[in-house]
Amino acid sequence: FVNIVVALPMMVIFGKLAPPNMESAVFSYAVGIATFCFMMSQLWGSAIIKWSSMKTVGTDCNFDELPAIIGVCQILLPIIVGIPATLLIPNRLQTEPLIDWTKERWYEEQEKDENITESLTRVLEEESAEQEEGQCTEEVANEHLFT
């Protein structure tokens, strides 16, 4: 539950950055990236424990390297990554749009695609109607041959 609450601000920003009618694609992409990062963090954690020669299983456990690993992974890395990452947060209100999609001409490309789709559909419908008319006249012409 806590992970969902932590991810909400990120999802709000993604919703603001998403092109119109593409929010679900952006959200699914974000969830996929988050899942991949979670999986990689588990792998990196296991690798760090193995490389540090810590022994966590059995009766002869060795946690001598644990303070150094905590210092690097829980203090140093978040400072190195987290402080510069705050510069990526947009300086806008949550009610303000982050991208003006009309200036980005997003709708023009979408309208072109819709026009192409409509014209192709119209051509296919006309061709199928012509084929049906041709079949009917051939059937009528062939019908009086059999009578």
C-alpha positions as CSV (number, residue, x, y, z in Angstrom):
1,F,0.0,0.0,0.0
2,V,2.8,2.4,0.8
3,N,4.4,1.9,-2.6
4,I,1.1,3.1,-4.2
5,V,1.0,6.2,-2.1
6,V,4.7,6.9,-2.9
7,A,4.0,6.5,-6.6
8,L,1.0,8.9,-6.8
9,P,3.0,12.1,-7.3
10,M,5.0,10.5,-10.1
11,M,1.7,9.3,-11.7
12,V,0.2,12.8,-11.5
13,I,3.3,14.2,-13.3
14,F,3.1,11.4,-15.9
15,G,-0.6,12.2,-16.4
16,K,0.3,15.9,-17.1
17,L,3.0,14.9,-19.5
18,A,0.9,12.3,-21.4
19,P,-0.5,13.3,-24.8
20,P,-4.3,13.6,-24.9
21,N,-6.0,10.1,-25.0
22,M,-2.6,8.4,-24.4
23,E,-2.6,8.4,-20.6
24,S,-3.1,4.7,-20.2
25,A,-0.2,3.9,-22.5
26,V,2.0,6.3,-20.4
27,F,0.9,4.8,-17.1
28,S,1.5,1.2,-18.4
29,Y,4.9,2.2,-19.5
30,A,5.6,3.8,-16.1
31,V,4.4,0.7,-14.3
32,G,6.6,-1.5,-16.5
33,I,9.7,0.6,-15.8
34,A,8.9,0.5,-12.1
35,T,8.5,-3.3,-12.1
36,F,11.8,-3.7,-14.0
37,C,13.6,-1.4,-11.5
38,F,12.2,-3.4,-8.6
39,M,13.4,-6.6,-10.1
40,M,16.9,-5.1,-10.8
41,S,17.1,-3.8,-7.2
42,Q,16.6,-7.3,-5.9
43,L,19.3,-8.6,-8.2
44,W,21.7,-5.8,-7.3
45,G,21.1,-6.4,-3.6
46,S,21.9,-10.1,-3.9
47,A,25.0,-9.3,-6.0
48,I,26.2,-6.7,-3.4
49,I,25.8,-9.2,-0.6
50,K,27.7,-11.8,-2.6
51,W,30.5,-9.5,-3.6
52,S,31.0,-8.1,-0.1
53,S,31.7,-11.6,1.2
54,M,28.9,-11.4,3.7
55,K,27.5,-14.7,4.8
56,T,23.8,-14.6,5.7
57,V,22.9,-18.3,5.8
58,G,24.0,-21.0,8.2
59,T,25.6,-20.9,11.6
60,D,28.7,-19.0,10.7
61,C,27.1,-15.7,9.6
62,N,29.4,-12.8,8.9
63,F,28.0,-9.3,8.9
64,D,31.3,-7.3,9.2
65,E,30.7,-5.5,5.9
66,L,27.1,-4.5,6.7
67,P,27.9,-1.0,8.1
68,A,29.9,-0.1,5.0
69,I,27.1,-1.4,2.7
70,I,24.5,0.5,4.6
71,G,26.6,3.7,4.5
72,V,27.1,3.4,0.7
73,C,23.7,2.1,-0.4
74,Q,21.4,3.9,2.1
75,I,23.2,7.2,2.6
76,L,25.8,8.0,-0.1
77,L,23.9,6.8,-3.2
78,P,20.6,8.6,-2.3
79,I,22.5,11.8,-1.7
80,I,24.4,11.5,-5.0
81,V,21.2,10.6,-7.0
82,G,18.4,12.2,-5.0
83,I,19.6,15.8,-4.7
84,P,20.2,16.3,-8.4
85,A,17.0,14.5,-9.2
86,T,15.0,17.2,-7.4
87,L,16.1,19.6,-10.2
88,L,13.9,17.5,-12.6
89,I,10.7,18.3,-10.7
90,P,8.8,21.0,-12.7
91,N,8.2,24.3,-11.0
92,R,4.5,24.5,-11.8
93,L,1.3,24.2,-10.0
94,Q,-0.5,20.9,-10.2
95,T,-3.4,22.6,-12.0
96,E,-1.2,24.0,-14.7
97,P,-0.5,21.9,-17.9
98,L,3.1,21.0,-18.3
99,I,3.0,20.7,-22.1
100,D,0.7,22.6,-24.5
101,W,-0.2,19.9,-27.0
102,T,-1.8,22.3,-29.5
103,K,1.6,24.1,-29.9
104,E,3.3,20.7,-30.2
105,R,0.9,19.9,-33.1
106,W,-0.1,16.6,-31.6
107,Y,-3.6,16.9,-33.0
108,E,-2.5,17.6,-36.6
109,E,-0.8,14.3,-36.8
110,Q,-3.7,12.5,-35.2
111,E,-6.2,14.3,-37.6
112,K,-4.0,13.2,-40.6
113,D,-4.1,9.6,-39.4
114,E,-7.8,9.8,-38.9
115,N,-8.3,11.3,-42.4
116,I,-6.2,8.5,-43.9
117,T,-8.1,5.9,-42.0
118,E,-11.5,7.4,-43.1
119,S,-10.5,7.6,-46.8
120,L,-9.2,4.0,-46.8
121,T,-12.4,2.8,-45.2
122,R,-14.5,4.7,-47.8
123,V,-12.4,3.2,-50.7
124,L,-12.8,-0.3,-49.3
125,E,-16.5,0.1,-48.8
126,E,-16.9,1.4,-52.4
127,E,-14.9,-1.6,-53.8
128,S,-17.0,-4.1,-51.8
129,A,-20.2,-2.4,-53.1
130,E,-19.0,-2.6,-56.7
131,Q,-18.1,-6.3,-56.3
132,E,-21.5,-7.1,-54.8
133,E,-23.2,-5.3,-57.7
134,G,-21.1,-7.2,-60.2
135,Q,-21.9,-10.5,-58.6
136,C,-25.7,-9.8,-58.7
137,T,-25.7,-8.9,-62.4
138,E,-23.7,-12.0,-63.2
139,E,-26.1,-14.2,-61.2
140,V,-29.1,-12.7,-63.0
141,A,-27.4,-13.2,-66.4
142,N,-26.5,-16.8,-65.6
143,E,-29.9,-17.5,-64.1
144,H,-31.8,-17.4,-67.4
145,L,-29.3,-19.8,-69.0
146,F,-30.4,-22.6,-66.7
147,T,-34.1,-22.1,-67.2
